[in-house]
Amino acid sequence: MRSSQGMSAGELLRQANQLKRSGKLDEAIVKYRQAIKLSGSCSYILYYELGDGLAKKGLFDEAILSFKKSIELNPNSALSYYRLSEVLLTYNKFSSSSEYYEYYQKAIHLNPNLSNYSKKMNKLVYSDLKDNLDMKFTGERYVPHIQGQIRYEHLHRYGLCLEIVRGKSVLDIASGEGYGSAILSQTASSVVGVDIDISSIEFAQQKYQYQSNLKFLVGGCDSIPLVSESIDVVVSFETIEHHDKHEEMMKEIKRVIKNDGILIISSPNRLVYSDFPNYHNHFHVKELYYDEFTELLNKYFSCTKIYGQRMATGSFIYSLHESNLQSFNCYSGDSQLISKQFFPLYNPVYFIAVCSNNYAITKDIVLDSLYLDRKDDLFNHGSAPKNNQWSETNKYTINTTIISCSQDDPEALWGFNLEQAAQVNTSNTVELMLKGWVLGKKSKVEVIEIIHNHVVVKQTFVDFRRIDVAEAYSHVPDADMSGFETIVNIGELVAEGELLIQAVCADKSCVPLSKIQFHVG
């Protein structure tokens, strides 16, 4: 059958694909719809291409429906499953937390070659996708892709438990996204993560399904779905302040824990966390002062030991050669007197308690520790953050405007798109997430540079998988690995200014791509 213009569905498809490659998405979508109507709505390829065009246009709900129609017409279309999983993953439009991953698994089952796209350091798409299963951050539950102070606080707590739980059965109460339970499973014999939120449990079950000693169950702090005296170690981090059933929670913990079991529990210090800064976290129901916290724990355990947690600044001296060092000598003081000792820091933001009914067990557990992330450097550019921008109670909003740069050499690139320049979603950091793709024409683009006041403040490799770009530029080598993603710490710059995004090619040429005007308020 041919249209009124005398074109067949196949000819309309070819025209639409050409329009899509040239960025004329509106015209392409019209052509795809004409071709579908002409073909009697029976071509899965047409629905696939329409879905791809809709996704590129930003019409994600329509794109999802189109991909699903393509799968309905051809249940063996691996690429339809794959592209649908990408759209669901990237734009967080899935109806359940595991839906996109199911489509991805189906795609790989139908065509294992789809898992052969790799990143630097030999990371396969499968592990990359698994590592990037991201739950949306609402502020109520920490999720591991969020950076800044909150990341340090949460990862440190779980890290210090690794030796304590070694070879033991563990309960992680209020496990949320599941990352903490997964950390504990590295050394524990078994870990059960329990959370009252069903979607969080579904998400964790899907993301961490391949860790055989780890499982997740729906349950509350006052109704733990485990038999009595079945757990060696109970871990409860930043849970108790989210409800007012403190007595009920402690009774349930005492029920499921063995007689010689251990509880490790944290709680914000209400005096420092809320009272001093006159701050209210609307996710917190009942915060505790030190006396209230210790009184509650002592009511249920005969032996408790309380630690404090807070961020601080320090200087580190370390070997540049291979070292098995696991501890540091501590020095403290001022210009009048420096001595080999550690002074406890005042005003801890969080309390962490070790509880048991055995004094020897409690005494032998030592939580004094330090957590470092080698990627972070507080004084990265030789100056301290200005205006107390690292205060835990300060909140910032970064407003951005993206401005395209005119290309002196239109033959330098096949294409470029800066898809995201948005604030990292935490209340405690001043960071900007940049995502996009770029494809060199004369020479391959290898690095993206972010420049402020003529100084390169960040570099990132162009090495993220982009199947959509590979489809649009199928004739260009390495088009599948044309994506980039990085975080820029605006707090280290100024309150307002401009960033230049620049591509650095293999032939050492530089191509200005875009400018971002930002204002921190």
Beta strands, then each sheet from edge to edge (+ up, - down):
strand 1: 118-119
strand 2: 123-124
strand 3: 169-173
strand 4: 190-195
strand 5: 214-218
strand 6: 231-236
strand 7: 257-268
strand 8: 303-309
strand 9: 332-333
strand 10: 338-339
strand 11: 350-356
strand 12: 398-404
strand 13: 413-423
strand 14: 431-440
strand 15: 445-452
strand 16: 455-461
strand 17: 483-489
strand 18: 496-505
strand 19: 510-520
sheet 1: 1+ 2-
sheet 2: 5+ 4+ 3+ 6+ 7+ 11- 8+
sheet 3: 9+ 10-
sheet 4: 12+ 19- 18+ 15- 16+
sheet 5: 13+ 14- 17+
end
